[in-house]
Amino acid sequence: MAGSEHVLKAIGVVRSPVLDPVDEGWGTIESHIVVEPELRAGLRGLEEFSHVLVVALLHGARFEAERHLVRRPRGLAEMPEIGIFAQRAKDRPNPIGITVCPIVRVDDVGVTVTGLDAIDGTPILDLKPYFPVFDTAPNARTPEWVDRLMLGYF
Amino acid sequence: MAGSEHVLKAIGVVRSPVLDPVDEGWGTIESHIVVEPELRAGLRGLEEFSHVLVVALLHGARFEAERHLVRRPRGLAEMPEIGIFAQRAKDRPNPIGITVCPIVRVDDVGVTVTGLDAIDGTPILDLKPYFPVFDTAPNARTPEWVDRLMLGYF
């Protein structure tokens, strides 16, 4: 089963005022995720949740092992040299982004969210309701560099 | 951009004592995620985190719109009829599973975790460190059926 291949089809697309990737300031961005017409019935009941897990395919990312497998987050000298599976950088073997977004509203064609760190045109692979009992790790620990890195992201 | 297609390649595979899907009791299961040899350097630094977000491709799932687009969670009569994007069922348009798992240890070939709700042989698409500032929604609200459904899952 060495690196089995799988074809996934986008279930929707992001409409965002952000046209080019940025490293910070995503928190106030409002995006509309437009779901494919034949799947829109699948949104029913999502409006009863406050947050949605957005699974995006970061189509602009390019993973090159020699540059991205081990690197300093955002290339910053004050960050440690760590592996791609220990950081959230977008240039990953599979450029999947996972973001917990507050739901602004659910309408007939999709869902409006804030804080989605994905540019206009990003394909969406899945939407999942945020279940605190499942998705929150109350006692999670991180190395100290994480706090320094994430200052200003939202 | 209607339903664009994307080819993803597994970065690893699950080794678990669970050989067939079950609906509950995942919490104590210990699984080993074996990473592809050429990507193992990407694990460096993951051991400093307490939790990892495991992105799995639930290869046994089959989505059929007429059965799964709108349904009662687990087919239970006491659950509401809701869309697939408002529930965590595995039979989704893209059968991606996302689970927050406590890390037991990181070794030279992969990572051992508990609570991974994926059977033996499940392809893994990505591993991400759990960042509380990013992944925790402290004030998340859910409809009341969620608590009833998740009782006993872990």
Interface residues (C-beta under 8 A of the other chain):
Chain A: M1 A2 G3 S4 E5 H6 V7 L8 K9 A10 I11 V13 V35 E36 E38 L39 A41 G42 L43 R44 G45 L46 E48 F49 S50 H51 V52 L53 V55 L57 H59 A65 L69 V70 P80 E81 I82 G83 I84 F85 A86 Q87 R88 R92 P93 N94 I96 I98 T99 V100 P102 G121 P123 L125 D126 L127 K128 P129 Y130 F131 P132 V133 F134 D135 T136 A137 N139 A140 R141 T142 P143 V146 D147 M150 Y153
Chain B: M1 A2 G3 S4 E5 H6 V7 L8 K9 A10 I11 V13 V35 E36 E38 L39 A41 G42 L43 R44 G45 L46 E48 F49 S50 H51 V52 L53 V55 L57 H59 A65 L69 V70 P80 E81 I82 G83 I84 F85 A86 Q87 R88 R92 P93 N94 I96 I98 T99 V100 P102 G121 P123 L125 D126 L127 K128 P129 Y130 F131 P132 V133 F134 D135 T136 A137 N139 A140 R141 T142 P143 V146 D147 M150 Y153
